[in-house]
Amino acid sequence: MSLSFLPITRSEVDALGWSDADVVLVTGDAYVDHPSFGSAVIGRVLEAEGYRVAIMSMPPWREPGAASMFGRPRLFFGVSSGNVDSMLSRYTAFRKVRNDDPYAPGGAAGERPERAVIVYANMIRSVFKMCP
């Protein structure tokens, strides 16, 4: 079975018949399968080379166990804060907290942590100690 989008939930991974993914890409953006989103491009390139790729989009960063959603990937986790730096998505040029985030579902602000790559990587390391 093939999905038109890369899997973003455990049930979609199971529907493909995978026991695990080769690569899990973690992104601070909502998953949009479009060339302007880096995780979608990287995911599609890896998929074209035969790798099983899952996308962990805007993981609940306050819950470290959320990193185990897809289990341990066979190869690695790829981590990105998203299209816009996580600090820019949280603060204006005047250092005021933003009221919206155009890269989050519904434009809701505050869904990404500050310094998202560090937070996401630490979240993954807390669950999978030796996974690259």
C-alpha positions as CSV (number, residue, x, y, z in Angstrom):
1,M,0.0,0.0,0.0
2,S,1.3,3.4,-0.9
3,L,0.2,6.7,0.6
4,S,0.3,9.9,-1.4
5,F,2.0,11.7,1.5
6,L,4.9,10.6,3.8
7,P,3.5,9.0,7.0
8,I,3.0,11.3,10.0
9,T,1.3,9.0,12.4
10,R,2.0,5.5,13.7
11,S,-1.2,4.2,12.1
12,E,0.0,5.4,8.6
13,V,3.3,3.6,9.2
14,D,1.4,0.4,10.1
15,A,-0.9,0.8,7.1
16,L,2.3,0.7,4.9
17,G,3.3,-2.6,6.6
18,W,6.5,-1.2,8.0
19,S,7.7,-2.4,11.4
20,D,9.8,0.7,11.6
21,A,11.1,3.6,9.5
22,D,14.6,3.9,8.2
23,V,14.6,7.6,8.8
24,V,12.4,9.9,11.0
25,L,12.5,13.5,10.1
26,V,11.5,15.9,12.9
27,T,10.3,19.3,11.9
28,G,9.0,22.3,13.8
29,D,6.5,23.1,11.0
30,A,3.2,21.5,10.3
31,Y,3.8,18.8,7.6
32,V,3.2,20.3,4.1
33,D,4.3,18.2,1.1
34,H,5.6,21.1,-0.9
35,P,9.1,21.9,-2.2
36,S,9.2,25.1,-0.1
37,F,9.4,22.9,3.0
38,G,12.8,21.3,3.6
39,S,11.6,18.2,5.5
40,A,9.3,17.4,2.6
41,V,12.1,17.7,0.0
42,I,14.5,15.7,2.1
43,G,11.9,13.1,2.8
44,R,10.9,12.7,-0.9
45,V,14.6,12.5,-2.0
46,L,15.2,9.7,0.6
47,E,11.9,8.0,-0.4
48,A,13.0,8.0,-4.1
49,E,16.2,6.2,-3.1
50,G,14.2,3.5,-1.4
51,Y,14.2,4.5,2.2
52,R,11.2,4.3,4.5
53,V,10.7,7.9,5.8
54,A,8.3,9.1,8.5
55,I,7.8,12.7,9.4
56,M,7.3,13.8,13.0
57,S,5.7,17.2,12.6
58,M,5.6,19.7,15.5
59,P,6.1,17.0,18.2
60,P,4.7,17.8,21.6
61,W,8.0,19.0,23.0
62,R,6.9,19.1,26.6
63,E,6.4,15.3,26.5
64,P,9.7,13.6,25.9
65,G,8.0,10.2,25.4
66,A,6.5,11.6,22.2
67,A,9.8,10.9,20.4
68,S,9.0,7.2,20.5
69,M,6.0,7.7,18.3
70,F,7.5,5.7,15.4
71,G,10.0,3.8,17.5
72,R,13.7,3.8,16.9
73,P,14.5,4.4,13.2
74,R,16.8,2.0,11.5
75,L,19.3,4.7,10.5
76,F,18.8,8.1,12.1
77,F,16.6,11.0,13.2
78,G,16.9,14.2,11.1
79,V,16.0,17.3,13.1
80,S,15.0,20.8,11.9
81,S,13.3,23.7,13.6
82,G,11.3,24.3,10.4
83,N,11.3,26.9,7.6
84,V,11.7,29.8,10.0
85,D,14.1,29.9,12.9
86,S,12.3,29.0,16.1
87,M,13.3,32.2,17.8
88,L,11.9,34.3,14.9
89,S,8.7,32.3,15.0
90,R,8.3,33.2,18.7
91,Y,9.4,36.8,18.9
92,T,9.1,40.0,16.8
93,A,12.0,42.3,16.0
94,F,11.0,44.3,19.0
95,R,11.4,41.2,21.3
96,K,7.6,40.9,21.8
97,V,6.0,37.5,21.8
98,R,4.2,36.8,18.5
99,N,0.5,36.4,18.5
100,D,0.5,34.0,15.5
101,D,2.7,31.5,13.7
102,P,1.8,31.0,10.0
103,Y,3.7,27.7,9.8
104,A,1.5,26.1,12.6
105,P,-1.9,24.6,12.2
106,G,-4.5,27.3,12.5
107,G,-1.8,29.9,12.9
108,A,-1.6,29.2,16.6
109,A,1.4,30.7,18.3
110,G,3.6,29.0,20.9
111,E,3.5,25.5,19.5
112,R,7.3,25.5,18.9
113,P,9.9,25.8,21.6
114,E,12.7,28.3,21.6
115,R,15.8,26.8,20.1
116,A,13.8,24.0,18.7
117,V,16.6,21.9,17.2
118,I,18.2,21.6,20.7
119,V,14.9,20.9,22.4
120,Y,13.9,18.2,19.8
121,A,17.3,16.6,19.8
122,N,17.3,16.4,23.6
123,M,13.8,15.0,23.5
124,I,15.0,12.2,21.2
125,R,18.1,11.5,23.3
126,S,16.1,11.2,26.4
127,V,14.2,8.2,24.8
128,F,16.9,6.8,22.4
129,K,20.2,7.2,24.2
130,M,22.5,6.0,21.4
131,C,20.6,6.8,18.2
132,P,22.2,9.2,15.8
